[in-house]
Amino acid sequence: VTVAAGVSVCLQRRTIVFSEEQVLGALRDQLPTGADIRIVDYCRLPVMSGRLRFEARPAGPPAGEDRQFYWKGAVIGDDRKSVPFWASVQVRIERRVVRAARLIPAKAILTKEDLTEEIEQSRLVEGGPTPDLSGLVGKETSRRIGPRELINATWLRTPQMVRKGQTVRVTVESGHALLGLDARALNGGNKGDRLLIKNDESGKLFRAEITGPGKAVVRMEVQPK
């Protein structure tokens, strides 16, 4: 802009007031398909022209009995400058959840009968995917889970292939000879770990290598004649 000397000039950035449809469209970009969202209120002040974008998740838990989320956003201009924006919304999403079908004690190995999968409506915006039922079967619980309680993946862990006190099928290899026996594990571990085993019949202790769930091997060197 060419301005004559001594002339005062006022420059003002072009502004707009976003419509509810524009705000709704920007919010849907951050929500899963099929989510039901209602705008309670939003920033209706004139802001600079640009792209409206909201944060990935609302700020904190919903407030009040009406369960409204306060969702922060920003309008980003072509020059990458931005101004803050906000919206107050109610969100309801359909999600798949896994609950305990019955009381599950701590240190239990989950089975299909322990779990039930349901579709429910929720006002919460989840931060990550819901645990898949098939991926939970076979996991070990680290705490007691009550009936109908939502399953939290942080309460589960991959169980040891052999657990302390478990009866283990031990294969003794000596050259081409193989001998099988059952013995009791005095410690736990996973594949490749060394177990301390007790033969309850003879009372002898020996060590074996874990080869799979409930299985171990003792490899004996054959002395040359």
C-alpha positions in Angstrom: 0.0 0.0 0.0 1.4 3.4 -1.0 0.6 6.2 1.4 1.4 9.8 1.1 3.6 11.3 3.7 1.8 12.7 6.7 -1.4 10.7 6.0 -2.7 8.5 8.8 -3.8 5.0 7.8 -5.8 2.4 9.8 -5.4 -1.3 8.6 -7.9 -3.9 9.8 -7.8 -7.6 9.1 -10.9 -9.0 7.4 -13.0 -10.8 10.0 -15.9 -13.2 9.9 -18.4 -14.6 12.4 -18.5 -18.4 12.0 -21.9 -20.0 11.5 -23.1 -23.0 13.6 -22.9 -25.2 10.6 -19.2 -24.3 10.1 -18.4 -24.9 13.8 -20.3 -28.2 13.7 -18.2 -29.3 10.6 -14.9 -28.5 12.3 -16.0 -30.5 15.4 -17.0 -33.5 13.4 -13.4 -33.7 12.0 -12.3 -34.7 15.6 -15.1 -37.2 16.2 -15.7 -40.8 15.1 -18.2 -41.5 12.3 -21.8 -41.7 13.6 -21.2 -39.5 16.7 -24.1 -37.4 17.7 -23.1 -33.8 18.6 -25.1 -30.8 19.7 -23.7 -27.3 20.0 -24.8 -25.5 23.2 -22.9 -22.3 22.6 -19.7 -21.1 20.8 -17.6 -18.0 20.2 -19.7 -15.6 18.2 -17.2 -12.7 18.1 -15.8 -11.6 14.8 -12.5 -13.4 14.2 -10.0 -13.3 11.4 -10.8 -15.2 8.3 -9.1 -18.7 8.2 -9.5 -22.3 8.9 -11.3 -23.4 12.1 -9.7 -26.3 13.9 -10.5 -27.9 17.3 -8.1 -29.8 19.6 -8.2 -33.6 19.4 -10.1 -33.9 22.7 -12.2 -31.6 24.8 -10.6 -29.8 27.7 -11.2 -31.9 30.9 -14.4 -33.8 31.9 -17.9 -32.6 31.0 -19.2 -29.9 33.4 -22.6 -29.7 35.1 -25.6 -32.0 35.0 -26.1 -31.4 31.3 -22.7 -33.0 30.7 -21.4 -30.2 28.5 -17.8 -30.3 27.1 -15.8 -27.2 26.8 -13.8 -27.7 23.6 -10.9 -25.4 22.7 -10.0 -24.6 19.1 -8.3 -21.9 17.0 -8.8 -20.1 13.7 -5.6 -20.3 11.6 -5.0 -17.7 9.0 -3.1 -18.0 5.7 -0.1 -16.4 7.4 -0.2 -19.2 10.0 -1.2 -16.7 12.7 -4.0 -17.9 14.9 -6.7 -16.7 17.4 -8.4 -18.8 20.0 -11.9 -20.2 19.5 -14.2 -22.3 21.7 -17.4 -24.2 21.7 -19.6 -25.8 24.4 -21.0 -29.1 23.2 -22.8 -32.2 24.2 -21.5 -35.4 22.6 -23.0 -38.9 22.4 -21.1 -41.7 20.7 -21.9 -45.3 20.1 -19.0 -47.5 21.2 -18.3 -51.2 21.7 -17.4 -52.1 25.3 -16.3 -55.3 27.1 -17.6 -56.0 30.6 -17.0 -58.7 33.1 -19.8 -61.3 32.8 -19.2 -62.4 36.4 -16.8 -61.8 39.3 -13.2 -62.3 38.1 -10.6 -62.8 40.8 -7.0 -61.4 40.6 -4.4 -63.6 38.8 -7.2 -65.4 36.8 -6.7 -66.3 33.2 -9.6 -64.8 31.2 -11.9 -67.0 29.1 -14.8 -66.1 26.8 -17.2 -67.0 29.5 -15.7 -64.3 31.7 -16.5 -61.5 29.2 -19.4 -60.0 27.5 -19.3 -57.5 24.6 -21.9 -54.8 24.2 -22.8 -51.7 22.2 -23.7 -48.7 24.3 -24.3 -45.0 24.0 -21.8 -42.8 25.9 -21.4 -39.1 26.5 -17.7 -39.6 26.8 -15.2 -38.9 24.1 -12.8 -41.8 24.3 -9.1 -41.2 23.9 -8.3 -44.6 22.3 -9.8 -47.8 20.9 -11.9 -50.0 23.1 -10.2 -53.4 23.9 -11.2 -56.2 21.5 -12.7 -59.2 23.2 -10.7 -61.8 21.2 -7.5 -60.0 22.3 -8.4 -60.2 26.0 -9.0 -64.0 26.2 -6.0 -65.7 27.7 -4.8 -62.6 29.5 -4.1 -62.7 33.3 -5.9 -60.2 35.6 -3.7 -58.1 37.9 -6.7 -57.2 40.2 -10.2 -58.3 41.1 -12.9 -57.3 38.5 -16.5 -57.1 39.7 -19.5 -58.3 37.7 -20.5 -55.8 34.9 -17.4 -53.8 35.4 -15.8 -52.3 32.3 -12.6 -54.1 31.4 -9.5 -51.9 31.4 -6.6 -53.2 29.4 -4.2 -51.8 32.1 -5.6 -54.4 34.5 -4.4 -57.3 32.3 -1.0 -58.8 31.5 0.4 -61.7 29.4 0.5 -64.7 31.7 3.7 -66.7 32.3 4.0 -69.9 30.3 4.8 -71.7 33.6 3.6 -70.4 37.0 5.0 -71.1 40.4 3.4 -74.3 41.9 2.2 -75.5 38.5 2.6 -79.1 37.4 5.0 -79.2 34.4 5.5 -81.9 31.8 9.2 -82.3 31.6 11.0 -84.0 28.7 14.5 -85.4 29.6 16.7 -85.7 26.5 19.7 -87.9 26.6 21.2 -88.6 23.2 18.4 -90.3 21.2 16.6 -91.4 24.4 13.6 -89.4 25.6 11.9 -89.6 29.1 8.8 -87.8 30.1 7.7 -87.0 33.7 5.6 -84.6 35.6 7.2 -82.3 38.2 6.3 -79.2 40.1 7.7 -75.7 39.2 9.2 -73.9 42.2 9.3 -70.6 40.2 7.6 -69.2 37.1 8.9 -67.9 33.7 8.5 -67.8 30.0 10.0 -69.6 27.0 13.7 -70.0 27.4 13.8 -69.3 31.1 15.4 -71.7 33.5 13.0 -73.3 36.0 13.7 -74.9 39.3 11.8 -78.2 39.3 11.0 -80.6 42.1 10.1 -84.3 41.4 7.6 -84.9 44.3 8.0 -88.7 44.0 11.8 -88.7 44.5 12.1 -85.3 46.2 15.0 -84.3 43.9 15.5 -80.8 42.6 16.7 -80.0 39.1 16.6 -77.3 36.5 14.9 -77.3 33.2 14.3 -74.9 30.3 10.8 -73.8 29.5 9.7 -74.7 25.9 6.1 -73.8 26.0 3.0 -73.5 28.2 3.4 -76.0 31.0 6.3 -77.7 29.3 10.1 -77.8 29.9 13.1 -79.8 28.8 16.2 -81.2 30.5 19.1 -81.9 28.0 21.7 -84.3 29.4 25.1 -84.6 27.8 26.0 -88.1 26.7 29.5 -89.0 28.0 31.6 -90.7 25.3 32.7 -94.3 26.1 
